[in-house]
Amino acid sequence: MSRFSVAATRAMPGMSLFEEASYWGMLAANRAMT
């Protein structure tokens, strides 16, 4: 997932914020489900 985030950020700088938010959002969801 991290590699994809980095690649997406480098490919589309405008999506960096969205990628970061989705990444952290997934982490939070994982912790909440555990």
N, C-alpha and C positions, 0 to 999 in steps of 0.2 A: 504494500500500500504506500509506504513512504517513497519508494522509487517512482511509483506512478505520480505521486504528488509533485515530486521534484521535476519529473519530465513534463507534466502538464504545466507547471509554473514556468518552465523555461520555454515551452512551446507557446503558451498563451499567458503572458504576464497579467492580463486583465482578469484571469480566472484564479489567480493566486489566492486572493482573499476567500473566494468561494471554496476552493480546494482545501484551504486550511480549516475553514469552518466545518466543512463536511467531515474532514478527518477527525477533528476534535469532537465533533458531534457523535461520530461512530464510537469513539473511545468512551465518551460519557454514557452512551446507550449500553455499551458492553458492561460497564461497571454497574449501571443501574439494574441490568438484568441478572447479574451474578448474585 
